[in-house]
Amino acid sequence: MSLERTLSIIKPDGVRKKLVGEVIRRFEKEGIHIAALKKIRMDRAQAEGFYTVHKERPFFGELVKFMISGPVVVMILEGENVISRNREIMGATDPAKAAPGTLRKLYADSIQNNIVHGSDAPATAKFEVSYFFKDSEIF
C-alpha cells in the first residue's frame, strides 16, 4: 500500500447535473481524503494545455470544447492506492462498459460526457495535480 495523490475533475456535465455533492460523498464514503478542491472555468488555452497529450487525436477539439463549456470542479484526492481506487469508483470511460454502481455507469451519458476525469498513473497524477494547484492550496 502506498499513500498517493491524484487529480479528479467533475466535468461540466457533472456540474450541470448537480452531481458535485454526490461525487464528493462517494469519495469520502470510500475513505478518500480530499486534500484540495476548487470550482473553476477553464479557458481554451488551459484546456488545451491540460489535454496536450491528446493533441493529435481526432477527438481533441471536441474534448476541449466540452471542457470549456461550463465550470468544473478540480480536486486532489489522497489515500492509499488512490489512483487505482479512483479509477474503480469512476468506472470505464465508456459508461456502457462501466461496472454497475460506478459513477459513470450511474450518471454518464457518453464516452465524452462521462462526468468525471481521473489521473491514470503516478506520473500523470503529478503533472495534473501541479497543473491546477499550488503546494500552498493542498491540505
Backbone torsions as a table, in degrees:
resi	resn	phi	psi	omega
1	MET	NA	138.2	177.6
2	SER	-136.9	139.1	176.7
3	LEU	-74.4	126.1	-177.1
4	GLU	-131.6	164.1	169.1
5	ARG	-122.7	146.1	177.1
6	THR	-146.0	160.1	176.9
7	LEU	-96.3	139.9	171.4
8	SER	-127.5	139.0	175.1
9	ILE	-124.5	128.9	167.1
10	ILE	-89.8	112.4	-172.1
11	LYS	-72.2	169.9	-177.3
12	PRO	-53.6	-35.5	179.3
13	ASP	-68.9	-35.2	176.9
14	GLY	-67.3	-39.0	177.2
15	VAL	-67.5	-45.3	179.5
16	ARG	-60.2	-36.2	-179.5
17	LYS	-81.3	2.6	179.7
18	LYS	59.9	45.0	-179.1
19	LEU	-103.3	5.9	-177.3
20	VAL	-56.7	-51.8	-179.7
21	GLY	-61.3	-39.5	180.0
22	GLU	-64.9	-42.8	-180.0
23	VAL	-65.2	-45.9	178.8
24	ILE	-61.7	-44.5	179.0
25	ARG	-57.7	-40.7	-178.9
26	ARG	-63.5	-44.8	177.8
27	PHE	-61.9	-46.7	-178.1
28	GLU	-65.6	-37.9	176.8
29	LYS	-60.2	-33.0	179.5
30	GLU	-83.8	4.7	177.4
31	GLY	81.4	17.1	-180.0
32	ILE	-90.1	131.7	179.3
33	HIS	-86.0	133.5	174.7
34	ILE	-95.0	107.7	-174.0
35	ALA	-85.9	-18.9	177.9
36	ALA	-164.0	152.0	-177.6
37	LEU	-159.7	137.9	171.9
38	LYS	-158.2	152.6	176.7
39	LYS	-101.5	128.7	-177.3
40	ILE	-137.3	168.4	170.6
41	ARG	-123.5	110.1	-179.5
42	MET	-70.5	142.1	169.7
43	ASP	-92.9	174.1	-175.3
44	ARG	-58.2	-47.4	-178.0
45	ALA	-60.8	-40.8	-180.0
46	GLN	-65.6	-44.2	179.3
47	ALA	-66.3	-41.7	178.4
48	GLU	-64.1	-39.3	178.1
49	GLY	-66.0	-40.9	-179.6
50	PHE	-65.7	-41.6	-177.3
51	TYR	-97.9	21.4	-176.6
52	THR	-55.3	-29.0	178.6
53	VAL	-60.6	-23.3	-179.0
54	HIS	-101.8	9.2	-172.2
55	LYS	-52.3	-36.4	-177.4
56	GLU	-89.2	-1.7	-177.4
57	ARG	-84.5	150.9	-175.2
58	PRO	-64.6	-23.3	-177.2
59	PHE	-90.2	-1.4	-174.5
60	PHE	-54.3	-50.7	-178.1
61	GLY	-60.3	-44.4	179.0
62	GLU	-67.2	-37.1	178.1
63	LEU	-62.8	-47.2	178.8
64	VAL	-61.3	-46.8	179.4
65	LYS	-57.2	-43.6	178.3
66	PHE	-63.5	-45.5	-175.5
67	MET	-69.5	-20.7	176.5
68	ILE	-98.8	5.2	-176.5
69	SER	-75.6	-9.8	-179.9
70	GLY	-176.6	175.9	180.0
71	PRO	-66.7	155.3	175.4
72	VAL	-128.5	161.4	172.8
73	VAL	-113.4	119.1	176.9
74	VAL	-103.7	138.8	179.7
75	MET	-148.6	154.3	174.8
76	ILE	-103.4	124.2	175.5
77	LEU	-100.3	142.3	-177.9
78	GLU	-135.5	137.8	177.7
79	GLY	165.7	179.1	177.3
80	GLU	-66.3	125.5	177.8
81	ASN	48.1	39.6	-172.4
82	VAL	-66.6	-26.0	179.0
83	ILE	-63.0	-52.2	-179.3
84	SER	-70.9	-35.6	178.6
85	ARG	-63.9	-42.6	178.4
86	ASN	-62.2	-42.4	-178.8
87	ARG	-65.1	-34.1	175.6
88	GLU	-67.3	-41.6	179.9
89	ILE	-65.7	-39.6	179.4
90	MET	-67.5	-45.1	-174.7
91	GLY	91.7	175.6	-178.5
92	ALA	-59.4	149.6	179.8
93	THR	-54.6	-41.5	176.6
94	ASP	-85.2	112.2	-177.1
95	PRO	-59.3	-25.6	177.6
96	ALA	-66.7	-24.0	-179.9
97	LYS	-103.1	-0.9	-177.6
98	ALA	-74.7	147.9	179.9
99	ALA	-68.4	149.5	177.6
100	PRO	-55.5	140.6	176.8
101	GLY	86.4	-9.9	178.8
102	THR	-77.2	159.7	-178.5
103	LEU	-57.8	-43.2	-178.0
104	ARG	-70.0	-37.7	178.1
105	LYS	-64.3	-40.6	-177.0
106	LEU	-74.4	-37.3	-166.1
107	TYR	-126.6	-15.5	-173.5
108	ALA	-80.9	153.9	179.7
109	ASP	-104.3	-27.4	-175.4
110	SER	-162.2	177.6	177.8
111	ILE	-59.6	-41.1	178.8
112	GLN	-79.4	-48.0	-178.6
113	ASN	-89.6	72.5	-173.4
114	ASN	-116.3	24.0	172.5
115	ILE	59.8	-25.7	-176.7
116	VAL	-139.3	153.8	172.4
117	HIS	-125.4	146.3	173.8
118	GLY	-146.2	141.7	177.6
119	SER	-57.1	147.0	-175.9
120	ASP	-103.0	-7.7	-177.0
121	ALA	-162.4	162.1	-179.5
122	PRO	-55.8	-42.9	-179.7
123	ALA	-66.2	-41.2	177.4
124	THR	-63.5	-43.9	179.9
125	ALA	-59.7	-42.8	-179.9
126	LYS	-60.5	-47.8	177.5
127	PHE	-60.8	-48.9	-174.1
128	GLU	-66.6	-41.1	177.6
129	VAL	-60.1	-47.7	-177.6
130	SER	-71.5	-19.1	178.8
131	TYR	-67.1	-35.1	-175.2
132	PHE	-109.9	-17.5	-173.3
133	PHE	-130.8	140.9	169.9
134	LYS	-87.3	155.2	178.1
135	ASP	-55.0	-35.5	-177.4
136	SER	-69.1	-11.8	179.4
137	GLU	-94.9	-2.6	-175.5
138	ILE	-101.9	129.4	-177.6
139	PHE	-121.5	NA	NA
